[in-house]
Structures are given as structure tokens and as C-alpha cells.
Amino acid sequence: MDEAKWLSWLTETADEYGARCVSIVGRPTSGVRYPLALSTAIRLAAGHPAGFTVGGVVIAERHTEQRSESARLLAKGIEGCSYFISQTVYEADPTERLLRDYVRDCRGAGVQPRRIVLTFAPAGRPKTIAFLKWLGVRIPLETETAILTAANPIARSIEICRDNLRRILDHEYAREIPLGINVESVSINRDEIDASVDLFRALDAVVRESLGPRGRA
């Protein structure tokens, strides 16, 4: 879409469907060109008369010395994003590094960090893990092995997700960034779909534990 069509789509989305929340995602590969830049699309949506709440995506694994995902979050927040949803987390280290640097960069720019919603998903089958990796999720070999060799692979994946969230929340940045949790299932198998409920309960308990008295309010 060009700018005019994008504005028309936003108006239709608000007027005909009553939607007030949009998550805007960039091009799938660097070789694809579109008439409308992502930054422009975000600014137009954030400034639309319908009052959209605008979100984006965050991928902790691409936060490197060569490419700062933290700087991208900062720029998108200034352009109008009020929240970011992460790729599925199966490794805590990249998310810890990103959130630490994001708080530092927000302090330097004198702006408040935007909400970051961390995504988790149960996985107990080789095909499910392969699909997550195909989606771009980084799953360390030792994590994959621990899941697939466990007596109950799905339960082990929930334990790993729970432990990763504990690690992520066990830092000072967790007191400064408004964090959220998103639990999803990427499987067509009933046991893995049902396990998303168990995963949610496990992660909810971790969040309440981290918040202390505030989490029980």
C-alpha cells in the first residue's frame, strides 16, 4: 500500500470493524521493497483520528554489536509504538541483554520504556520444535535435547519456559520496563494446545512471585 491506501485501510478498520489496536510488522526479507516505509506506517497509524494503539515486534536475537534492536525499539517508540511483542523465547540470554540495553538507551534519551510482551509456547515434539526454529526461534541444542529426551517432553518445555522467565525477571530492568506475557500454541496436536493453559499458569505464578505483594494485589 502507498500512504493514501494505508490511511484508507486504517479508517475502514476503525469504522467498519471497530478495531483500535494494530501491530505493524516490517517486510519479511531485506530484499523486498514496499511503497510505504515502516516508520511512516507507524507514525500514520499513531496519529490517525481513530486513536489506534500501535504495536510492533521485537526480536532479541538480532540485538548484536552490528545491529542494535534496542535502538530500533527506541526509534519505533518515538514514532508511535506503545508496545512490542517478542518472538517466542526459548533462550533467556538474548532477552536479558536486550532489555538491559533498552533501559540504558531509554534513560539516555530521556523517555519511558514502552511495554514489552514476552511470548512463550509449549513444545514437546520434534516437528513442533522444528517449526519454531523455522519461524526463526533460537532453541539451543541442549534445550532441544533436554525436552525431547525427557519422560514428559511437554512438561519439560514448560519448566524451561518458566525458568527462562524467572531469569529474565531477576534484574533491575524488570522494575523499569512494563513487561507482559503472551502464551500461544503453534501446534495442531491437542496435548500441546492444552499445555498452553498449563504454561500460562506456570508463568503467571512466576510473575506474581516476582512482583511480590504487588502481584497479589
Backbone as CSV, one residue per row, in Angstrom:
resi,resn,N_x,N_y,N_z,CA_x,CA_y,CA_z,C_x,C_y,C_z
1,MET,0.835,-1.203,0.000,0.000,0.000,0.000,0.870,1.255,0.000
2,ASP,0.368,2.304,-0.650,1.002,3.601,-0.510,0.332,4.326,0.659
3,GLU,0.732,5.568,0.902,0.237,6.293,2.066,-1.282,6.460,2.045
4,ALA,-1.829,6.810,0.885,-3.273,7.040,0.780,-4.060,5.767,1.065
5,LYS,-3.604,4.642,0.517,-4.311,3.376,0.727,-4.197,2.915,2.182
6,TRP,-3.051,3.168,2.781,-2.858,2.792,4.182,-3.808,3.581,5.090
7,LEU,-3.911,4.874,4.856,-4.834,5.691,5.641,-6.277,5.248,5.435
8,SER,-6.607,4.894,4.183,-7.961,4.415,3.893,-8.231,3.101,4.616
9,TRP,-7.235,2.203,4.641,-7.383,0.917,5.331,-7.580,1.127,6.830
10,LEU,-6.828,2.048,7.409,-6.965,2.332,8.837,-8.365,2.854,9.165
11,THR,-8.857,3.736,8.325,-10.198,4.284,8.548,-11.254,3.190,8.450
12,GLU,-11.135,2.345,7.436,-12.086,1.232,7.270,-12.012,0.286,8.458
13,THR,-10.805,-0.017,8.904,-10.611,-0.927,10.032,-11.281,-0.401,11.293
14,ALA,-11.176,0.911,11.513,-11.783,1.511,12.698,-13.294,1.637,12.560
15,ASP,-13.750,2.116,11.404,-15.176,2.417,11.239,-16.034,1.173,11.055
16,GLU,-15.559,0.223,10.256,-16.372,-0.943,9.931,-16.171,-2.116,10.876
17,TYR,-14.992,-2.223,11.476,-14.700,-3.383,12.316,-14.468,-3.023,13.779
18,GLY,-14.388,-1.738,14.072,-14.235,-1.310,15.456,-12.892,-1.625,16.076
19,ALA,-11.899,-1.953,15.262,-10.573,-2.268,15.797,-9.863,-0.991,16.215
20,ARG,-9.190,-1.039,17.334,-8.458,0.123,17.824,-7.017,-0.228,18.202
21,CYS,-6.592,-1.426,17.863,-5.237,-1.868,18.201,-4.619,-2.540,16.982
22,VAL,-3.474,-2.069,16.537,-2.812,-2.665,15.373,-1.343,-2.915,15.689
23,SER,-0.854,-4.067,15.262,0.565,-4.388,15.380,1.149,-4.354,13.972
24,ILE,2.117,-3.506,13.774,2.658,-3.257,12.433,4.010,-3.949,12.297
25,VAL,4.127,-4.761,11.258,5.316,-5.582,11.042,5.979,-5.162,9.736
26,GLY,7.288,-5.151,9.728,8.040,-4.765,8.539,8.094,-5.857,7.495
27,ARG,8.824,-5.601,6.434,8.926,-6.546,5.326,9.596,-7.842,5.787
28,PRO,9.218,-8.978,5.188,9.741,-10.270,5.646,11.217,-10.472,5.355
29,THR,11.717,-9.878,4.279,13.134,-10.001,3.946,13.661,-8.651,3.499
30,SER,14.971,-8.471,3.610,15.567,-7.186,3.274,15.487,-6.880,1.780
31,GLY,15.272,-7.897,0.958,15.245,-7.678,-0.482,13.903,-7.224,-1.020
32,VAL,12.882,-7.146,-0.149,11.542,-6.759,-0.599,11.339,-5.268,-0.373
33,ARG,10.827,-4.579,-1.383,10.576,-3.142,-1.279,9.083,-2.857,-1.322
34,TYR,8.634,-1.933,-0.466,7.241,-1.536,-0.454,7.144,-0.018,-0.592
35,PRO,6.008,0.473,-1.103,5.865,1.926,-1.284,5.899,2.705,0.025
36,LEU,5.522,2.054,1.125,5.395,2.756,2.401,6.433,2.242,3.392
37,ALA,7.256,3.131,3.911,8.258,2.747,4.902,7.575,2.381,6.217
38,LEU,8.171,1.458,6.947,7.601,1.018,8.225,7.446,2.187,9.191
39,SER,8.452,3.034,9.277,8.389,4.168,10.199,7.233,5.102,9.854
40,THR,6.997,5.293,8.559,5.884,6.150,8.130,4.547,5.504,8.472
41,ALA,4.455,4.193,8.252,3.214,3.474,8.569,2.887,3.585,10.053
42,ILE,3.908,3.488,10.898,3.702,3.599,12.340,3.221,4.997,12.709
43,ARG,3.881,6.016,12.182,3.501,7.394,12.504,2.077,7.705,12.055
44,LEU,1.705,7.239,10.859,0.356,7.498,10.348,-0.701,6.808,11.205
45,ALA,-0.418,5.571,11.621,-1.380,4.843,12.458,-1.506,5.496,13.833
46,ALA,-0.364,5.898,14.405,-0.383,6.508,15.732,-1.093,7.860,15.720
47,GLY,-1.038,8.549,14.593,-1.662,9.858,14.502,-3.056,9.847,13.909
48,HIS,-3.587,8.673,13.605,-4.906,8.567,12.985,-5.998,9.046,13.955
49,PRO,-7.027,9.703,13.451,-8.104,10.191,14.322,-8.808,9.095,15.127
50,ALA,-8.732,7.828,14.673,-9.390,6.744,15.399,-8.727,6.453,16.739
51,GLY,-7.523,6.971,16.944,-6.846,6.763,18.221,-6.324,5.351,18.411
52,PHE,-5.710,4.790,17.382,-5.180,3.431,17.465,-4.084,3.315,18.517
53,THR,-4.079,2.173,19.207,-2.923,1.766,19.996,-2.039,0.963,19.059
54,VAL,-0.826,1.422,18.856,0.050,0.841,17.836,1.167,0.038,18.488
55,GLY,1.366,-1.161,17.988,2.425,-2.025,18.492,3.343,-2.494,17.388
56,GLY,4.445,-3.099,17.788,5.403,-3.658,16.842,5.936,-4.971,17.372
57,VAL,6.954,-5.481,16.723,7.571,-6.733,17.153,8.986,-6.458,17.647
58,VAL,9.472,-7.350,18.492,10.847,-7.273,18.960,11.460,-8.662,18.872
59,ILE,12.677,-8.721,18.336,13.397,-9.990,18.207,14.736,-9.823,18.911
60,ALA,14.830,-10.380,20.095,16.028,-10.181,20.919,17.271,-10.754,20.253
61,GLU,17.101,-11.815,19.471,18.255,-12.484,18.871,18.987,-11.620,17.848
62,ARG,18.331,-10.580,17.328,19.032,-9.736,16.351,19.679,-8.512,17.018
63,HIS,19.668,-8.487,18.357,20.346,-7.418,19.084,21.817,-7.776,19.216
64,THR,22.642,-7.204,18.364,24.070,-7.511,18.328,24.873,-6.219,18.277
65,GLU,26.196,-6.342,18.290,27.048,-5.159,18.172,26.884,-4.514,16.795
66,GLN,26.537,-5.319,15.808,26.379,-4.788,14.454,25.006,-4.173,14.215
67,ARG,23.995,-4.622,14.949,22.640,-4.136,14.743,21.922,-4.079,16.088
68,SER,21.614,-2.881,16.518,21.015,-2.704,17.839,19.490,-2.777,17.772
69,GLU,18.941,-3.838,18.322,17.489,-3.951,18.415,16.952,-2.948,19.426
70,SER,17.766,-2.620,20.412,17.368,-1.632,21.396,17.153,-0.267,20.738
71,ALA,18.051,0.118,19.852,17.903,1.394,19.142,16.652,1.387,18.271
72,ARG,16.344,0.239,17.689,15.134,0.128,16.876,13.886,0.299,17.734
73,LEU,13.881,-0.309,18.913,12.745,-0.143,19.831,12.576,1.319,20.223
74,LEU,13.686,1.959,20.517,13.639,3.363,20.916,13.048,4.219,19.801
75,ALA,13.515,3.986,18.571,13.033,4.766,17.430,11.552,4.507,17.171
76,LYS,11.148,3.237,17.214,9.736,2.905,16.968,8.837,3.471,18.060
77,GLY,9.343,3.505,19.289,8.565,4.092,20.377,8.339,5.576,20.154
78,ILE,9.369,6.262,19.700,9.246,7.689,19.413,8.290,7.917,18.243
79,GLU,8.297,6.982,17.274,7.415,7.114,16.110,5.950,6.850,16.447
80,GLY,5.685,6.132,17.555,4.296,5.933,17.936,3.941,4.574,18.492
81,CYS,4.887,3.618,18.521,4.583,2.299,19.095,4.500,2.411,20.615
82,SER,3.458,1.832,21.177,3.312,1.852,22.632,3.572,0.487,23.256
83,TYR,3.755,-0.531,22.432,4.103,-1.861,22.956,4.801,-2.665,21.868
84,PHE,5.497,-3.719,22.291,6.181,-4.623,21.375,5.934,-6.059,21.829
85,ILE,5.709,-6.943,20.879,5.506,-8.360,21.165,6.730,-9.126,20.670
86,SER,7.280,-9.958,21.534,8.507,-10.661,21.178,8.239,-11.926,20.375
87,GLN,9.269,-12.359,19.711,9.303,-13.703,19.151,9.316,-14.693,20.321
88,THR,8.918,-15.933,20.075,8.894,-16.938,21.137,10.267,-17.073,21.802
89,VAL,10.270,-17.064,23.116,11.517,-17.108,23.884,11.813,-18.541,24.321
90,TYR,12.956,-19.056,23.881,13.438,-20.345,24.375,14.894,-20.258,24.824
91,GLU,15.383,-19.028,24.913,16.740,-18.770,25.405,16.702,-17.432,26.118
92,ALA,17.107,-17.408,27.372,16.955,-16.194,28.177,18.008,-15.131,27.871
93,ASP,19.231,-15.537,27.561,20.347,-14.586,27.436,20.071,-13.429,26.479
94,PRO,19.622,-13.682,25.236,19.397,-12.547,24.322,18.375,-11.551,24.847
95,THR,17.309,-12.043,25.472,16.289,-11.142,26.015,16.835,-10.343,27.179
96,GLU,17.636,-10.973,28.039,18.244,-10.253,29.155,19.132,-9.121,28.656
97,ARG,19.961,-9.401,27.654,20.853,-8.370,27.115,20.063,-7.224,26.495
98,LEU,19.038,-7.578,25.724,18.246,-6.549,25.056,17.540,-5.644,26.061
99,LEU,16.868,-6.220,27.038,16.116,-5.416,27.995,17.043,-4.530,28.816
100,ARG,18.205,-5.040,29.175,19.186,-4.226,29.906,19.609,-3.015,29.074
101,ASP,19.920,-3.260,27.798,20.374,-2.165,26.939,19.232,-1.215,26.591
102,TYR,18.023,-1.736,26.507,16.878,-0.882,26.196,16.625,0.121,27.319
103,VAL,16.720,-0.340,28.561,16.574,0.574,29.700,17.670,1.630,29.665
104,ARG,18.887,1.218,29.389,20.006,2.167,29.310,19.760,3.215,28.230
105,ASP,19.314,2.777,27.054,19.094,3.698,25.939,17.917,4.635,26.218
106,CYS,16.880,4.116,26.879,15.738,4.974,27.227,16.163,6.046,28.220
107,ARG,16.987,5.671,29.186,17.492,6.666,30.146,18.278,7.740,29.415
108,GLY,19.136,7.305,28.478,19.951,8.258,27.739,19.124,9.216,26.903
109,ALA,18.005,8.728,26.378,17.135,9.561,25.539,16.103,10.320,26.353
110,GLY,15.997,10.015,27.641,15.035,10.693,28.488,13.593,10.321,28.191
111,VAL,13.354,9.066,27.799,11.991,8.614,27.501,11.662,7.390,28.352
112,GLN,10.383,7.139,28.532,9.935,5.979,29.287,9.932,4.739,28.395
113,PRO,10.405,3.603,28.902,10.349,2.374,28.103,8.914,2.006,27.766
114,ARG,8.708,1.478,26.568,7.396,1.009,26.165,7.185,-0.414,26.692
115,ARG,5.914,-0.827,26.736,5.611,-2.178,27.205,6.193,-3.217,26.254
116,ILE,6.780,-4.252,26.822,7.299,-5.371,26.029,6.604,-6.640,26.495
117,VAL,5.961,-7.316,25.558,5.224,-8.547,25.843,6.068,-9.724,25.376
118,LEU,6.443,-10.578,26.306,7.292,-11.735,26.011,6.427,-12.941,25.667
119,THR,6.748,-13.586,24.562,5.950,-14.714,24.071,6.604,-16.049,24.434
120,PHE,5.782,-16.984,24.891,6.234,-18.337,25.216,5.266,-19.343,24.606
121,ALA,5.770,-20.529,24.287,4.927,-21.567,23.702,5.444,-22.935,24.124
122,PRO,4.533,-23.869,24.453,4.969,-25.226,24.781,5.373,-25.981,23.521
123,ALA,6.290,-26.896,23.670,6.727,-27.709,22.525,7.233,-29.045,23.043
124,GLY,6.603,-30.130,22.607,7.005,-31.444,23.086,7.276,-32.458,22.004
125,ARG,7.299,-32.016,20.759,7.533,-32.920,19.637,8.632,-32.373,18.730
126,PRO,9.390,-33.268,18.071,10.413,-32.789,17.126,9.837,-31.878,16.047
127,LYS,8.642,-32.199,15.531,8.047,-31.373,14.480,7.693,-29.978,14.995
128,THR,7.222,-29.897,16.225,6.878,-28.592,16.798,8.128,-27.752,16.991
129,ILE,9.179,-28.371,17.493,10.440,-27.648,17.683,11.008,-27.225,16.333
130,ALA,10.928,-28.103,15.342,11.421,-27.761,14.001,10.645,-26.586,13.428
131,PHE,9.335,-26.558,13.678,8.517,-25.464,13.169,8.889,-24.145,13.850
132,LEU,9.095,-24.172,15.174,9.518,-22.971,15.881,10.844,-22.452,15.335
133,LYS,11.774,-23.363,15.064,13.070,-22.956,14.520,12.915,-22.394,13.114
134,TRP,11.991,-22.959,12.345,11.719,-22.441,11.008,11.169,-21.018,11.083
135,LEU,10.397,-20.738,12.136,9.858,-19.396,12.335,10.941,-18.394,12.752
136,GLY,12.117,-18.900,13.093,13.205,-18.017,13.486,13.529,-18.042,14.964
137,VAL,12.850,-18.919,15.719,13.097,-19.002,17.156,14.425,-19.724,17.400
138,ARG,15.255,-19.150,18.241,16.532,-19.789,18.569,16.325,-20.746,19.736
139,ILE,16.532,-22.021,19.488,16.422,-23.039,20.539,17.777,-23.726,20.653
140,PRO,18.521,-23.479,21.726,19.830,-24.112,21.883,19.727,-25.635,21.808
141,LEU,20.774,-26.268,21.313,20.777,-27.726,21.160,20.544,-28.414,22.493
142,GLU,21.149,-27.891,23.565,20.984,-28.531,24.862,19.536,-28.419,25.352
143,THR,18.871,-27.329,24.993,17.464,-27.170,25.365,16.594,-28.140,24.588
144,GLU,16.845,-28.240,23.298,16.091,-29.183,22.469,16.285,-30.614,22.952
145,THR,17.522,-30.965,23.275,17.820,-32.316,23.751,17.130,-32.585,25.081
146,ALA,17.158,-31.595,25.980,16.527,-31.757,27.290,15.032,-32.004,27.156
147,ILE,14.393,-31.342,26.207,12.950,-31.518,26.001,12.656,-32.891,25.416
148,LEU,13.334,-33.225,24.336,12.987,-34.437,23.589,13.414,-35.727,24.281
149,THR,14.348,-35.655,25.224,14.772,-36.863,25.950,14.078,-36.995,27.307
150,ALA,13.238,-36.032,27.648,12.547,-36.076,28.938,11.433,-37.116,28.916
151,ALA,11.088,-37.624,30.099,9.989,-38.587,30.199,8.677,-37.948,29.763
152,ASN,8.519,-36.670,30.059,7.342,-35.909,29.633,7.847,-34.646,28.933
153,PRO,8.063,-34.707,27.614,8.668,-33.581,26.896,7.893,-32.272,27.026
154,ILE,6.572,-32.331,26.981,5.797,-31.099,27.068,5.980,-30.454,28.439
155,ALA,5.914,-31.256,29.491,6.110,-30.724,30.839,7.508,-30.126,30.986
156,ARG,8.493,-30.764,30.349,9.867,-30.232,30.422,9.964,-28.893,29.707
157,SER,9.269,-28.751,28.588,9.302,-27.472,27.869,8.673,-26.369,28.718
158,ILE,7.630,-26.697,29.464,7.000,-25.716,30.351,7.970,-25.309,31.455
159,GLU,8.697,-26.278,32.009,9.686,-25.976,33.045,10.774,-25.045,32.507
160,ILE,11.207,-25.301,31.289,12.252,-24.471,30.687,11.747,-23.048,30.466
161,CYS,10.533,-22.914,29.962,9.950,-21.585,29.774,9.810,-20.856,31.105
162,ARG,9.380,-21.576,32.130,9.230,-20.986,33.458,10.571,-20.497,33.988
163,ASP,11.609,-21.348,33.854,12.931,-20.974,34.344,13.505,-19.797,33.554
164,ASN,13.257,-19.749,32.240,13.724,-18.627,31.431,13.068,-17.320,31.880
165,LEU,11.767,-17.373,32.161,11.092,-16.167,32.614,11.636,-15.717,33.962
166,ARG,11.900,-16.648,34.858,12.483,-16.294,36.153,13.805,-15.546,35.961
167,ARG,14.631,-16.070,35.070,15.918,-15.429,34.805,15.721,-14.024,34.241
168,ILE,14.803,-13.881,33.307,14.572,-12.586,32.663,14.078,-11.555,33.671
169,LEU,13.227,-11.978,34.589,12.655,-11.048,35.561,13.596,-10.733,36.721
170,ASP,14.659,-11.503,36.868,15.560,-11.345,38.006,16.624,-10.278,37.744
171,HIS,16.180,-9.103,37.299,17.081,-7.988,37.009,16.378,-6.674,37.348
172,GLU,17.181,-5.633,37.545,16.618,-4.327,37.875,15.756,-3.779,36.745
173,TYR,16.102,-4.096,35.484,15.316,-3.555,34.375,13.852,-3.975,34.447
174,ALA,13.584,-5.110,35.094,12.202,-5.596,35.202,11.347,-4.662,36.053
175,ARG,11.991,-3.779,36.839,11.248,-2.796,37.625,10.979,-1.527,36.824
176,GLU,11.666,-1.373,35.689,11.543,-0.143,34.904,10.764,-0.329,33.607
177,ILE,10.758,-1.541,33.061,10.042,-1.797,31.813,8.692,-2.422,32.140
178,PRO,7.597,-1.888,31.593,6.307,-2.562,31.762,6.305,-3.847,30.931
179,LEU,6.414,-4.977,31.588,6.502,-6.251,30.893,5.155,-6.967,30.878
180,GLY,4.931,-7.755,29.852,3.733,-8.569,29.755,4.092,-9.957,29.262
181,ILE,3.147,-10.873,29.353,3.359,-12.256,28.950,2.301,-12.651,27.920
182,ASN,2.752,-13.269,26.844,1.865,-13.812,25.819,2.154,-15.306,25.690
183,VAL,1.129,-16.124,25.858,1.290,-17.578,25.715,0.504,-18.031,24.497
184,GLU,1.147,-18.775,23.633,0.481,-19.248,22.427,0.839,-20.702,22.168
185,SER,0.103,-21.319,21.265,0.420,-22.666,20.812,0.629,-22.625,19.312
186,VAL,1.697,-23.248,18.851,1.971,-23.300,17.412,1.737,-24.713,16.874
187,SER,1.098,-25.550,17.667,0.918,-26.961,17.321,-0.534,-27.261,16.960
188,ILE,-0.706,-28.321,16.166,-2.055,-28.803,15.859,-2.420,-29.993,16.742
189,ASN,-1.489,-30.390,17.616,-1.715,-31.540,18.492,-2.407,-31.104,19.780
190,ARG,-3.437,-31.846,20.158,-4.275,-31.436,21.276,-3.500,-31.317,22.580
191,ASP,-2.575,-32.223,22.841,-1.862,-32.161,24.119,-0.984,-30.915,24.207
192,GLU,-0.383,-30.508,23.101,0.432,-29.292,23.116,-0.444,-28.046,23.176
193,ILE,-1.600,-28.109,22.541,-2.538,-26.984,22.625,-3.023,-26.818,24.067
194,ASP,-3.434,-27.922,24.682,-3.892,-27.869,26.072,-2.778,-27.421,27.009
195,ALA,-1.532,-27.770,26.657,-0.402,-27.409,27.512,-0.182,-25.909,27.590
196,SER,-0.715,-25.169,26.625,-0.565,-23.716,26.675,-1.259,-23.146,27.909
197,VAL,-2.339,-23.790,28.355,-3.025,-23.351,29.575,-2.135,-23.604,30.786
198,ASP,-1.503,-24.782,30.830,-0.589,-25.096,31.934,0.598,-24.141,31.932
199,LEU,1.079,-23.812,30.733,2.199,-22.878,30.637,1.799,-21.499,31.146
200,PHE,0.613,-21.059,30.772,0.149,-19.756,31.259,0.118,-19.725,32.784
201,ARG,-0.410,-20.775,33.381,-0.498,-20.813,34.850,0.891,-20.791,35.490
202,ALA,1.822,-21.513,34.881,3.180,-21.552,35.419,3.846,-20.182,35.327
203,LEU,3.664,-19.508,34.194,4.279,-18.193,34.007,3.596,-17.139,34.873
204,ASP,2.293,-17.259,35.023,1.558,-16.328,35.878,2.077,-16.412,37.315
205,ALA,2.355,-17.626,37.760,2.888,-17.808,39.113,4.258,-17.153,39.255
206,VAL,5.075,-17.246,38.207,6.403,-16.618,38.237,6.276,-15.099,38.313
207,VAL,5.365,-14.542,37.527,5.161,-13.092,37.534,4.711,-12.626,38.910
208,ARG,3.753,-13.325,39.496,3.259,-12.945,40.826,4.351,-13.076,41.881
209,GLU,5.160,-14.103,41.740,6.284,-14.304,42.653,7.280,-13.154,42.523
210,SER,7.535,-12.722,41.296,8.488,-11.634,41.056,7.978,-10.304,41.581
211,LEU,6.671,-10.073,41.429,6.091,-8.806,41.868,5.925,-8.727,43.381
212,GLY,5.923,-9.880,44.041,5.745,-9.879,45.480,4.350,-9.412,45.859
213,PRO,4.236,-8.575,46.898,2.920,-8.101,47.338,2.128,-7.407,46.226
214,ARG,2.840,-6.726,45.291,2.149,-6.059,44.207,1.423,-7.077,43.307
215,GLY,2.044,-8.265,43.147,1.445,-9.278,42.298,0.206,-9.910,42.888
216,ARG,0.009,-9.733,44.224,-1.146,-10.325,44.871,-2.260,-9.294,45.109
217,ALA,-2.003,-8.078,44.636,-2.982,-7.013,44.854,-4.183,-7.200,43.949
